Amino acid sequence: MIVALLSMLSCNWNISKNPSQVSKDIHESIEKNVFIREFRFENIETLDKNYQFPFKQAWEEKVWYIGLDSLGKEKPVIDALSATNIVFQLKENEKFFSIDNFMHKWIMKEEGEATIGIGTTSGIINTTLRQEKKGLIKISFAIYKQKYEYDTNNNLTPLFKFNLVSN
């Protein structure tokens, strides 16, 4: 029985408690050792002057989950897949471009095929790169206002077009 208990304590349990996670900011991403690189916003085209560009920063990080160590303490567990997340941090105090309005009043689409879907995880907007890319990355996105809630294909008014470029 003692041998079984010691064996259990010496194991490094990676029990996934939640689906994949994203960091709330670059500092947390670095702290959790999942940060890959920062992106900059380029060629921001404002198509409706009634709105201000909603993003503060964006970065790439490894796909990770919350796991438990041998003492039951939460720790980030990096997914073995080669996919990575691009995480978008909204500017503070945005009324229209809030996480609550995302997919209800506004959406964002990639203008190519470098990513797999755009959604939210833990209240943070993110997308997954199809595969980890080395070197310079340049991805084009557009932000749209929706006329009808959850309508992601029709009745969309373009608000911004921009490029996301790796540093």
N, C-alpha and C positions, 0 to 999 in steps of 0.2 A: 504494500500500500504506500509506503514512504517512497519507494522507487517510482511508482506511478505519479505521485504528487510532484516529486522533483522533476520528473520527465515533463509533466505539464507546465511547470513553472519555467523550465528552460526553453520551451518552445516559443517561437516568435509568431504568435497567432496573427493572421491577416484576415480577420473576419470582417467582411464588408458590411457596414451598418446601413449605408446609404448608396444611392446611385452615384455616378461620377460627380465631382465637385469642381468648383472654380474658386479662385482666390478673389477676395473683394477689392484688392488693390495690388499694385506691383510689390509693395513692401511685404505683404503677406505671401505672395508668390515666391519671393526670394527667401523669406524665412522658412517656408515649407520645402525649399529646395526643388521646386517644380518650374521655376522661371527659366525661359529660354532666351527671349529677346523682346525688346520694346519696339513698337511700331510708331510711325508718325503719319499724320493725316496730310495728304497733298492734294492739290487741284480741287479744293472744295468749291463746288459750284452751287450757289444758293439760287434755287428756282422759285422760291416764294419769300419775299423780303419780310413777311410777317413772323418768320421763325428764325431762331438762332441755332447754329450747329450744336447738337446736343451732347457730343462726347468730349470728355476731358482727356482720356488717354486709352491706349489699347496695347496689349502685350500678348505674347505667345507663351503658353505653359504646357507642361506634360499633362496628360489625362491622369487624374488621381481620384482616389476614394478615401473615405475615412475608415481606417482599420483600427484594431486593438493590438497593443503590444502584450507581452507575457504578463504584465501586471494589470491589464485591463484599461490602460490609459490610451486615449485616442491618439492616432498618429496618421499622417498622410501615407498612403500606399500608392506607388506609381504603377499605372497599368502597363502591362508588358507590350501592348499594341504600339505600333509606331505612330499612330494618330496623335495630333496635338490640338489644343484648343486655342482659339484667339478670343480674348476676353475684352469687352468694351465697357469702360467705366463712364457712366453718365455724369454730366455736370450736376452739381448740387443745386437744389431749389428750382429745378425745371418743373413747370406745371404740366405742359402738354406732353413733353418727352419724359414722362415718368415710367417706371417699370410697371405700374398699375395700368397705364394706357397702352403699353406695348401689346400688339396683336388685337387690341380693341379699337384704338384710334389711329395708330401708326404702325408701320412695319418697315423692315429693312430687308433688302434682297441683294445677293451677290450677283454681279453682272457677268459671271462666267461659271466655271465648274471646278474651282479650286477647293471649295468647301462643301460640307454636307449639312444642309439646313442651318437655320438661325433660330435660336430660342433662348430660354432663360433657365438658369440653374441657380438655386438659392438666391433668387432675386437679382441676378447679374446676367446681362446679355452676352451670349457667346455663340461661336460657331466652331465646328471641327474641321481642320484641314484634312483633306482626303489622305494625305501621307505627309510625314515630316519632310520639310524641304530645307536644304542647305543653301547658303548664299542669299542673294537678294530676292525678296518676295514682294510682288506688287499685285494687289487684288482690288478690283473696282466694286464699289457698293453704291446703292441708291436707297434713299429713305422716302417713303410714301405716306401720305395721309389717306386714311380709309374713309370712304363714304359710309360703308356699312360694317358693323362689327364682325370680325372674323373673315371678312371677304379679302382674301389675299391675292386675287387675280383680276378682279374687275373693279371699276369705279375708283381707281387709285389716282391721286394727285401727287406728282413728283415734287418733293420739297428740296432735296439735296442729292448731289452726286459727288463722290469723292473716291480717292485712291488711298489705300492703306499700304504703306511701304515700310519694309523692315529696316532697322538701323544697322 
